[in-house]
Amino acid sequence: MSGVVEPQPPGDDQVDREEALIGGLSWIARRRVGTFIHLPAIGVRAAIRQLVPIDPAETDAVTEKETRR
């Protein structure tokens, strides 16, 4: 992932997508405004996490590749 600077150990990571409602439509619609991965914070206890912005296109490509398996 391009937003992650340091190599990360393998495992299950939590990814959050931040969305905003699109107003003025006759149906409910949202647009993505950010995608973040939860990683251990550098230099502090493992219980503390940091949010790192990542490219949503990369996340979508990985998800699509995994669902084809």
PyMOL Python script that loads the backbone (N, CA, C, O; Angstrom):
from pymol import cmd

cmd.read_pdbstr("""\
ATOM      1  N   MET A   1       0.835  -1.165   0.000  1.00  0.00           N
ATOM      2  CA  MET A   1       0.000   0.000   0.000  1.00  0.00           C
ATOM      3  C   MET A   1       0.893   1.246   0.000  1.00  0.00           C
ATOM      4  O   MET A   1       1.839   1.343   0.781  1.00  0.00           O
ATOM      5  N   SER A   2       0.587   2.160  -0.856  1.00  0.00           N
ATOM      6  CA  SER A   2       1.453   3.322  -1.025  1.00  0.00           C
ATOM      7  C   SER A   2       1.449   4.259   0.179  1.00  0.00           C
ATOM      8  O   SER A   2       2.432   4.973   0.377  1.00  0.00           O
ATOM      9  N   GLY A   3       0.395   4.293   0.992  1.00  0.00           N
ATOM     10  CA  GLY A   3       0.348   5.174   2.148  1.00  0.00           C
ATOM     11  C   GLY A   3       1.107   4.649   3.348  1.00  0.00           C
ATOM     12  O   GLY A   3       1.335   5.387   4.306  1.00  0.00           O
ATOM     13  N   VAL A   4       1.506   3.376   3.313  1.00  0.00           N
ATOM     14  CA  VAL A   4       2.199   2.739   4.427  1.00  0.00           C
ATOM     15  C   VAL A   4       3.694   2.783   4.147  1.00  0.00           C
ATOM     16  O   VAL A   4       4.159   2.220   3.155  1.00  0.00           O
ATOM     17  N   VAL A   5       4.449   3.450   5.016  1.00  0.00           N
ATOM     18  CA  VAL A   5       5.875   3.652   4.788  1.00  0.00           C
ATOM     19  C   VAL A   5       6.687   2.433   5.219  1.00  0.00           C
ATOM     20  O   VAL A   5       7.528   1.951   4.461  1.00  0.00           O
ATOM     21  N   GLU A   6       6.443   1.934   6.425  1.00  0.00           N
ATOM     22  CA  GLU A   6       7.198   0.813   6.979  1.00  0.00           C
ATOM     23  C   GLU A   6       6.551  -0.516   6.591  1.00  0.00           C
ATOM     24  O   GLU A   6       5.328  -0.601   6.483  1.00  0.00           O
ATOM     25  N   PRO A   7       7.378  -1.568   6.379  1.00  0.00           N
ATOM     26  CA  PRO A   7       6.801  -2.902   6.169  1.00  0.00           C
ATOM     27  C   PRO A   7       6.009  -3.309   7.414  1.00  0.00           C
ATOM     28  O   PRO A   7       6.425  -3.035   8.540  1.00  0.00           O
ATOM     29  N   GLN A   8       4.873  -3.960   7.203  1.00  0.00           N
ATOM     30  CA  GLN A   8       4.003  -4.382   8.298  1.00  0.00           C
ATOM     31  C   GLN A   8       3.985  -5.896   8.388  1.00  0.00           C
ATOM     32  O   GLN A   8       4.087  -6.577   7.368  1.00  0.00           O
ATOM     33  N   PRO A   9       3.858  -6.438   9.601  1.00  0.00           N
ATOM     34  CA  PRO A   9       3.776  -7.890   9.734  1.00  0.00           C
ATOM     35  C   PRO A   9       2.459  -8.391   9.136  1.00  0.00           C
ATOM     36  O   PRO A   9       1.482  -7.645   9.084  1.00  0.00           O
ATOM     37  N   PRO A  10       2.428  -9.646   8.686  1.00  0.00           N
ATOM     38  CA  PRO A  10       1.181 -10.175   8.135  1.00  0.00           C
ATOM     39  C   PRO A  10       0.118 -10.266   9.213  1.00  0.00           C
ATOM     40  O   PRO A  10       0.420 -10.398  10.399  1.00  0.00           O
ATOM     41  N   GLY A  11      -1.124 -10.193   8.782  1.00  0.00           N
ATOM     42  CA  GLY A  11      -2.242 -10.303   9.714  1.00  0.00           C
ATOM     43  C   GLY A  11      -3.470  -9.622   9.153  1.00  0.00           C
ATOM     44  O   GLY A  11      -3.462  -9.098   8.039  1.00  0.00           O
ATOM     45  N   ASP A  12      -4.518  -9.640   9.944  1.00  0.00           N
ATOM     46  CA  ASP A  12      -5.766  -8.995   9.556  1.00  0.00           C
ATOM     47  C   ASP A  12      -5.742  -7.550  10.036  1.00  0.00           C
ATOM     48  O   ASP A  12      -5.600  -7.290  11.230  1.00  0.00           O
ATOM     49  N   ASP A  13      -5.881  -6.620   9.111  1.00  0.00           N
ATOM     50  CA  ASP A  13      -5.876  -5.202   9.445  1.00  0.00           C
ATOM     51  C   ASP A  13      -7.261  -4.621   9.217  1.00  0.00           C
ATOM     52  O   ASP A  13      -7.992  -5.059   8.329  1.00  0.00           O
ATOM     53  N   GLN A  14      -7.612  -3.640  10.021  1.00  0.00           N
ATOM     54  CA  GLN A  14      -8.900  -2.973   9.887  1.00  0.00           C
ATOM     55  C   GLN A  14      -8.748  -1.802   8.933  1.00  0.00           C
ATOM     56  O   GLN A  14      -7.839  -0.985   9.079  1.00  0.00           O
ATOM     57  N   VAL A  15      -9.641  -1.723   7.955  1.00  0.00           N
ATOM     58  CA  VAL A  15      -9.667  -0.621   6.994  1.00  0.00           C
ATOM     59  C   VAL A  15     -10.996   0.106   7.153  1.00  0.00           C
ATOM     60  O   VAL A  15     -12.056  -0.520   7.143  1.00  0.00           O
ATOM     61  N   ASP A  16     -10.941   1.423   7.300  1.00  0.00           N
ATOM     62  CA  ASP A  16     -12.139   2.249   7.431  1.00  0.00           C
ATOM     63  C   ASP A  16     -12.296   3.113   6.196  1.00  0.00           C
ATOM     64  O   ASP A  16     -11.329   3.674   5.681  1.00  0.00           O
ATOM     65  N   ARG A  17     -13.526   3.208   5.733  1.00  0.00           N
ATOM     66  CA  ARG A  17     -13.853   4.113   4.634  1.00  0.00           C
ATOM     67  C   ARG A  17     -14.724   5.216   5.183  1.00  0.00           C
ATOM     68  O   ARG A  17     -15.789   4.960   5.744  1.00  0.00           O
ATOM     69  N   GLU A  18     -14.275   6.435   5.023  1.00  0.00           N
ATOM     70  CA  GLU A  18     -15.062   7.592   5.458  1.00  0.00           C
ATOM     71  C   GLU A  18     -15.907   8.057   4.282  1.00  0.00           C
ATOM     72  O   GLU A  18     -15.393   8.266   3.183  1.00  0.00           O
ATOM     73  N   GLU A  19     -17.214   8.219   4.520  1.00  0.00           N
ATOM     74  CA  GLU A  19     -18.132   8.609   3.455  1.00  0.00           C
ATOM     75  C   GLU A  19     -18.944   9.826   3.872  1.00  0.00           C
ATOM     76  O   GLU A  19     -19.156  10.070   5.060  1.00  0.00           O
ATOM     77  N   ALA A  20     -19.392  10.579   2.888  1.00  0.00           N
ATOM     78  CA  ALA A  20     -20.244  11.741   3.127  1.00  0.00           C
ATOM     79  C   ALA A  20     -21.518  11.581   2.311  1.00  0.00           C
ATOM     80  O   ALA A  20     -21.491  11.103   1.177  1.00  0.00           O
ATOM     81  N   LEU A  21     -22.635  11.990   2.906  1.00  0.00           N
ATOM     82  CA  LEU A  21     -23.906  11.952   2.181  1.00  0.00           C
ATOM     83  C   LEU A  21     -23.906  12.980   1.058  1.00  0.00           C
ATOM     84  O   LEU A  21     -23.390  14.088   1.206  1.00  0.00           O
ATOM     85  N   ILE A  22     -24.490  12.593  -0.054  1.00  0.00           N
ATOM     86  CA  ILE A  22     -24.669  13.517  -1.171  1.00  0.00           C
ATOM     87  C   ILE A  22     -26.097  14.040  -1.068  1.00  0.00           C
ATOM     88  O   ILE A  22     -27.054  13.275  -1.191  1.00  0.00           O
ATOM     89  N   GLY A  23     -26.236  15.323  -0.846  1.00  0.00           N
ATOM     90  CA  GLY A  23     -27.558  15.921  -0.670  1.00  0.00           C
ATOM     91  C   GLY A  23     -28.225  16.278  -1.985  1.00  0.00           C
ATOM     92  O   GLY A  23     -27.588  16.306  -3.038  1.00  0.00           O
ATOM     93  N   GLY A  24     -29.521  16.550  -1.905  1.00  0.00           N
ATOM     94  CA  GLY A  24     -30.259  17.034  -3.060  1.00  0.00           C
ATOM     95  C   GLY A  24     -30.738  15.949  -4.005  1.00  0.00           C
ATOM     96  O   GLY A  24     -31.212  16.260  -5.098  1.00  0.00           O
ATOM     97  N   LEU A  25     -30.629  14.692  -3.621  1.00  0.00           N
ATOM     98  CA  LEU A  25     -31.089  13.603  -4.485  1.00  0.00           C
ATOM     99  C   LEU A  25     -32.362  13.002  -3.899  1.00  0.00           C
ATOM    100  O   LEU A  25     -32.648  13.182  -2.715  1.00  0.00           O
ATOM    101  N   SER A  26     -33.121  12.293  -4.722  1.00  0.00           N
ATOM    102  CA  SER A  26     -34.345  11.663  -4.242  1.00  0.00           C
ATOM    103  C   SER A  26     -34.077  10.276  -3.649  1.00  0.00           C
ATOM    104  O   SER A  26     -35.015   9.579  -3.263  1.00  0.00           O
ATOM    105  N   TRP A  27     -32.819   9.876  -3.576  1.00  0.00           N
ATOM    106  CA  TRP A  27     -32.422   8.622  -2.956  1.00  0.00           C
ATOM    107  C   TRP A  27     -31.186   8.874  -2.097  1.00  0.00           C
ATOM    108  O   TRP A  27     -30.541   9.915  -2.219  1.00  0.00           O
ATOM    109  N   ILE A  28     -30.864   7.927  -1.239  1.00  0.00           N
ATOM    110  CA  ILE A  28     -29.688   8.069  -0.378  1.00  0.00           C
ATOM    111  C   ILE A  28     -28.443   7.680  -1.177  1.00  0.00           C
ATOM    112  O   ILE A  28     -28.374   6.589  -1.745  1.00  0.00           O
ATOM    113  N   ALA A  29     -27.479   8.569  -1.214  1.00  0.00           N
ATOM    114  CA  ALA A  29     -26.228   8.307  -1.915  1.00  0.00           C
ATOM    115  C   ALA A  29     -25.074   8.850  -1.074  1.00  0.00           C
ATOM    116  O   ALA A  29     -25.208   9.855  -0.376  1.00  0.00           O
ATOM    117  N   ARG A  30     -23.957   8.168  -1.158  1.00  0.00           N
ATOM    118  CA  ARG A  30     -22.758   8.578  -0.423  1.00  0.00           C
ATOM    119  C   ARG A  30     -21.571   8.589  -1.380  1.00  0.00           C
ATOM    120  O   ARG A  30     -21.554   7.895  -2.396  1.00  0.00           O
ATOM    121  N   ARG A  31     -20.581   9.401  -1.021  1.00  0.00           N
ATOM    122  CA  ARG A  31     -19.320   9.383  -1.774  1.00  0.00           C
ATOM    123  C   ARG A  31     -18.186   9.173  -0.783  1.00  0.00           C
ATOM    124  O   ARG A  31     -18.233   9.662   0.346  1.00  0.00           O
ATOM    125  N   ARG A  32     -17.184   8.452  -1.213  1.00  0.00           N
ATOM    126  CA  ARG A  32     -16.039   8.176  -0.351  1.00  0.00           C
ATOM    127  C   ARG A  32     -15.162   9.416  -0.260  1.00  0.00           C
ATOM    128  O   ARG A  32     -14.821  10.015  -1.281  1.00  0.00           O
ATOM    129  N   VAL A  33     -14.798   9.800   0.948  1.00  0.00           N
ATOM    130  CA  VAL A  33     -13.935  10.969   1.134  1.00  0.00           C
ATOM    131  C   VAL A  33     -12.578  10.585   1.729  1.00  0.00           C
ATOM    132  O   VAL A  33     -11.678  11.422   1.803  1.00  0.00           O
ATOM    133  N   GLY A  34     -12.428   9.345   2.148  1.00  0.00           N
ATOM    134  CA  GLY A  34     -11.141   8.917   2.684  1.00  0.00           C
ATOM    135  C   GLY A  34     -11.145   7.436   2.994  1.00  0.00           C
ATOM    136  O   GLY A  34     -12.186   6.859   3.307  1.00  0.00           O
ATOM    137  N   THR A  35      -9.967   6.817   2.905  1.00  0.00           N
ATOM    138  CA  THR A  35      -9.784   5.417   3.258  1.00  0.00           C
ATOM    139  C   THR A  35      -8.549   5.334   4.132  1.00  0.00           C
ATOM    140  O   THR A  35      -7.499   5.877   3.786  1.00  0.00           O
ATOM    141  N   PHE A  36      -8.674   4.648   5.278  1.00  0.00           N
ATOM    142  CA  PHE A  36      -7.597   4.582   6.269  1.00  0.00           C
ATOM    143  C   PHE A  36      -7.399   3.155   6.743  1.00  0.00           C
ATOM    144  O   PHE A  36      -8.348   2.374   6.813  1.00  0.00           O
ATOM    145  N   ILE A  37      -6.154   2.821   7.067  1.00  0.00           N
ATOM    146  CA  ILE A  37      -5.840   1.526   7.648  1.00  0.00           C
ATOM    147  C   ILE A  37      -5.347   1.758   9.078  1.00  0.00           C
ATOM    148  O   ILE A  37      -4.610   2.710   9.335  1.00  0.00           O
ATOM    149  N   HIS A  38      -5.749   0.898   9.998  1.00  0.00           N
ATOM    150  CA  HIS A  38      -5.317   0.977  11.395  1.00  0.00           C
ATOM    151  C   HIS A  38      -4.007   0.208  11.532  1.00  0.00           C
ATOM    152  O   HIS A  38      -3.951  -0.980  11.216  1.00  0.00           O
ATOM    153  N   LEU A  39      -2.958   0.873  11.998  1.00  0.00           N
ATOM    154  CA  LEU A  39      -1.645   0.245  12.202  1.00  0.00           C
ATOM    155  C   LEU A  39      -1.152   0.554  13.611  1.00  0.00           C
ATOM    156  O   LEU A  39      -1.572   1.540  14.216  1.00  0.00           O
ATOM    157  N   PRO A  40      -0.257  -0.289  14.136  1.00  0.00           N
ATOM    158  CA  PRO A  40       0.324   0.044  15.447  1.00  0.00           C
ATOM    159  C   PRO A  40       1.079   1.362  15.370  1.00  0.00           C
ATOM    160  O   PRO A  40       1.779   1.623  14.391  1.00  0.00           O
ATOM    161  N   ALA A  41       0.943   2.192  16.393  1.00  0.00           N
ATOM    162  CA  ALA A  41       1.666   3.457  16.437  1.00  0.00           C
ATOM    163  C   ALA A  41       3.156   3.185  16.633  1.00  0.00           C
ATOM    164  O   ALA A  41       3.528   2.246  17.337  1.00  0.00           O
ATOM    165  N   ILE A  42       3.988   3.981  16.029  1.00  0.00           N
ATOM    166  CA  ILE A  42       5.442   3.793  16.091  1.00  0.00           C
ATOM    167  C   ILE A  42       5.969   4.288  17.425  1.00  0.00           C
ATOM    168  O   ILE A  42       5.670   5.410  17.835  1.00  0.00           O
ATOM    169  N   GLY A  43       6.757   3.455  18.108  1.00  0.00           N
ATOM    170  CA  GLY A  43       7.446   3.861  19.326  1.00  0.00           C
ATOM    171  C   GLY A  43       6.590   3.924  20.578  1.00  0.00           C
ATOM    172  O   GLY A  43       7.024   4.479  21.588  1.00  0.00           O
ATOM    173  N   VAL A  44       5.383   3.369  20.539  1.00  0.00           N
ATOM    174  CA  VAL A  44       4.532   3.352  21.735  1.00  0.00           C
ATOM    175  C   VAL A  44       3.954   1.961  21.930  1.00  0.00           C
ATOM    176  O   VAL A  44       4.195   1.058  21.129  1.00  0.00           O
ATOM    177  N   ARG A  45       3.199   1.799  22.992  1.00  0.00           N
ATOM    178  CA  ARG A  45       2.616   0.496  23.299  1.00  0.00           C
ATOM    179  C   ARG A  45       1.773  -0.020  22.144  1.00  0.00           C
ATOM    180  O   ARG A  45       1.170   0.754  21.400  1.00  0.00           O
ATOM    181  N   ALA A  46       1.741  -1.346  22.008  1.00  0.00           N
ATOM    182  CA  ALA A  46       1.015  -1.971  20.898  1.00  0.00           C
ATOM    183  C   ALA A  46      -0.486  -1.723  20.954  1.00  0.00           C
ATOM    184  O   ALA A  46      -1.165  -1.848  19.935  1.00  0.00           O
ATOM    185  N   ALA A  47      -1.017  -1.374  22.123  1.00  0.00           N
ATOM    186  CA  ALA A  47      -2.459  -1.150  22.240  1.00  0.00           C
ATOM    187  C   ALA A  47      -2.898   0.139  21.542  1.00  0.00           C
ATOM    188  O   ALA A  47      -4.079   0.307  21.240  1.00  0.00           O
ATOM    189  N   ILE A  48      -1.969   1.033  21.291  1.00  0.00           N
ATOM    190  CA  ILE A  48      -2.295   2.307  20.635  1.00  0.00           C
ATOM    191  C   ILE A  48      -2.143   2.127  19.127  1.00  0.00           C
ATOM    192  O   ILE A  48      -1.154   1.565  18.657  1.00  0.00           O
ATOM    193  N   ARG A  49      -3.123   2.605  18.382  1.00  0.00           N
ATOM    194  CA  ARG A  49      -3.131   2.447  16.928  1.00  0.00           C
ATOM    195  C   ARG A  49      -3.055   3.816  16.262  1.00  0.00           C
ATOM    196  O   ARG A  49      -3.390   4.831  16.871  1.00  0.00           O
ATOM    197  N   GLN A  50      -2.618   3.835  15.023  1.00  0.00           N
ATOM    198  CA  GLN A  50      -2.631   5.059  14.233  1.00  0.00           C
ATOM    199  C   GLN A  50      -3.428   4.802  12.955  1.00  0.00           C
ATOM    200  O   GLN A  50      -3.474   3.676  12.458  1.00  0.00           O
ATOM    201  N   LEU A  51      -4.042   5.833  12.441  1.00  0.00           N
ATOM    202  CA  LEU A  51      -4.751   5.752  11.172  1.00  0.00           C
ATOM    203  C   LEU A  51      -3.852   6.302  10.082  1.00  0.00           C
ATOM    204  O   LEU A  51      -3.351   7.422  10.183  1.00  0.00           O
ATOM    205  N   VAL A  52      -3.651   5.509   9.042  1.00  0.00           N
ATOM    206  CA  VAL A  52      -2.802   5.912   7.929  1.00  0.00           C
ATOM    207  C   VAL A  52      -3.672   5.986   6.677  1.00  0.00           C
ATOM    208  O   VAL A  52      -4.327   5.003   6.330  1.00  0.00           O
ATOM    209  N   PRO A  53      -3.693   7.135   5.989  1.00  0.00           N
ATOM    210  CA  PRO A  53      -4.488   7.220   4.754  1.00  0.00           C
ATOM    211  C   PRO A  53      -3.884   6.327   3.672  1.00  0.00           C
ATOM    212  O   PRO A  53      -2.665   6.268   3.509  1.00  0.00           O
ATOM    213  N   ILE A  54      -4.750   5.637   2.940  1.00  0.00           N
ATOM    214  CA  ILE A  54      -4.302   4.765   1.850  1.00  0.00           C
ATOM    215  C   ILE A  54      -5.132   5.058   0.610  1.00  0.00           C
ATOM    216  O   ILE A  54      -6.206   5.654   0.692  1.00  0.00           O
ATOM    217  N   ASP A  55      -4.624   4.635  -0.532  1.00  0.00           N
ATOM    218  CA  ASP A  55      -5.295   4.844  -1.814  1.00  0.00           C
ATOM    219  C   ASP A  55      -6.456   3.850  -1.939  1.00  0.00           C
ATOM    220  O   ASP A  55      -6.228   2.641  -1.915  1.00  0.00           O
ATOM    221  N   PRO A  56      -7.692   4.335  -2.071  1.00  0.00           N
ATOM    222  CA  PRO A  56      -8.826   3.420  -2.159  1.00  0.00           C
ATOM    223  C   PRO A  56      -8.777   2.509  -3.388  1.00  0.00           C
ATOM    224  O   PRO A  56      -9.318   1.404  -3.347  1.00  0.00           O
ATOM    225  N   ALA A  57      -8.153   2.939  -4.461  1.00  0.00           N
ATOM    226  CA  ALA A  57      -8.046   2.088  -5.655  1.00  0.00           C
ATOM    227  C   ALA A  57      -7.207   0.851  -5.351  1.00  0.00           C
ATOM    228  O   ALA A  57      -7.516  -0.239  -5.834  1.00  0.00           O
ATOM    229  N   GLU A  58      -6.149   1.008  -4.554  1.00  0.00           N
ATOM    230  CA  GLU A  58      -5.330  -0.142  -4.158  1.00  0.00           C
ATOM    231  C   GLU A  58      -6.133  -1.106  -3.288  1.00  0.00           C
ATOM    232  O   GLU A  58      -6.057  -2.322  -3.463  1.00  0.00           O
ATOM    233  N   THR A  59      -6.900  -0.557  -2.355  1.00  0.00           N
ATOM    234  CA  THR A  59      -7.726  -1.387  -1.481  1.00  0.00           C
ATOM    235  C   THR A  59      -8.769  -2.150  -2.296  1.00  0.00           C
ATOM    236  O   THR A  59      -8.984  -3.341  -2.068  1.00  0.00           O
ATOM    237  N   ASP A  60      -9.411  -1.478  -3.233  1.00  0.00           N
ATOM    238  CA  ASP A  60     -10.419  -2.122  -4.079  1.00  0.00           C
ATOM    239  C   ASP A  60      -9.793  -3.237  -4.918  1.00  0.00           C
ATOM    240  O   ASP A  60     -10.401  -4.295  -5.083  1.00  0.00           O
ATOM    241  N   ALA A  61      -8.596  -3.017  -5.447  1.00  0.00           N
ATOM    242  CA  ALA A  61      -7.919  -4.034  -6.266  1.00  0.00           C
ATOM    243  C   ALA A  61      -7.585  -5.270  -5.436  1.00  0.00           C
ATOM    244  O   ALA A  61      -7.752  -6.396  -5.906  1.00  0.00           O
ATOM    245  N   VAL A  62      -7.115  -5.069  -4.210  1.00  0.00           N
ATOM    246  CA  VAL A  62      -6.781  -6.199  -3.335  1.00  0.00           C
ATOM    247  C   VAL A  62      -8.048  -6.967  -2.966  1.00  0.00           C
ATOM    248  O   VAL A  62      -8.054  -8.198  -2.978  1.00  0.00           O
ATOM    249  N   THR A  63      -9.112  -6.250  -2.642  1.00  0.00           N
ATOM    250  CA  THR A  63     -10.380  -6.894  -2.284  1.00  0.00           C
ATOM    251  C   THR A  63     -10.918  -7.709  -3.452  1.00  0.00           C
ATOM    252  O   THR A  63     -11.370  -8.839  -3.265  1.00  0.00           O
ATOM    253  N   GLU A  64     -10.873  -7.146  -4.650  1.00  0.00           N
ATOM    254  CA  GLU A  64     -11.354  -7.857  -5.829  1.00  0.00           C
ATOM    255  C   GLU A  64     -10.522  -9.110  -6.087  1.00  0.00           C
ATOM    256  O   GLU A  64     -11.068 -10.162  -6.420  1.00  0.00           O
ATOM    257  N   LYS A  65      -9.211  -9.002  -5.935  1.00  0.00           N
ATOM    258  CA  LYS A  65      -8.318 -10.150  -6.147  1.00  0.00           C
ATOM    259  C   LYS A  65      -8.619 -11.256  -5.140  1.00  0.00           C
ATOM    260  O   LYS A  65      -8.623 -12.433  -5.501  1.00  0.00           O
ATOM    261  N   GLU A  66      -8.873 -10.893  -3.876  1.00  0.00           N
ATOM    262  CA  GLU A  66      -9.155 -11.885  -2.835  1.00  0.00           C
ATOM    263  C   GLU A  66     -10.504 -12.577  -3.048  1.00  0.00           C
ATOM    264  O   GLU A  66     -10.641 -13.762  -2.744  1.00  0.00           O
ATOM    265  N   THR A  67     -11.490 -11.859  -3.563  1.00  0.00           N
ATOM    266  CA  THR A  67     -12.808 -12.461  -3.755  1.00  0.00           C
ATOM    267  C   THR A  67     -12.834 -13.423  -4.942  1.00  0.00           C
ATOM    268  O   THR A  67     -13.709 -14.286  -5.023  1.00  0.00           O
ATOM    269  N   ARG A  68     -11.881 -13.281  -5.861  1.00  0.00           N
ATOM    270  CA  ARG A  68     -11.795 -14.194  -7.002  1.00  0.00           C
ATOM    271  C   ARG A  68     -11.171 -15.530  -6.632  1.00  0.00           C
ATOM    272  O   ARG A  68     -11.306 -16.498  -7.380  1.00  0.00           O
ATOM    273  N   ARG A  69     -10.493 -15.604  -5.495  1.00  0.00           N
ATOM    274  CA  ARG A  69      -9.823 -16.859  -5.084  1.00  0.00           C
ATOM    275  C   ARG A  69     -10.797 -17.890  -4.654  1.00  0.00           C
ATOM    276  O   ARG A  69     -10.403 -18.995  -4.281  1.00  0.00           O
TER     277      ARG A  69
END
""", "prot")
cmd.dss("prot")
cmd.show_as("cartoon", "prot")
cmd.util.cbc("prot")
cmd.orient("prot")
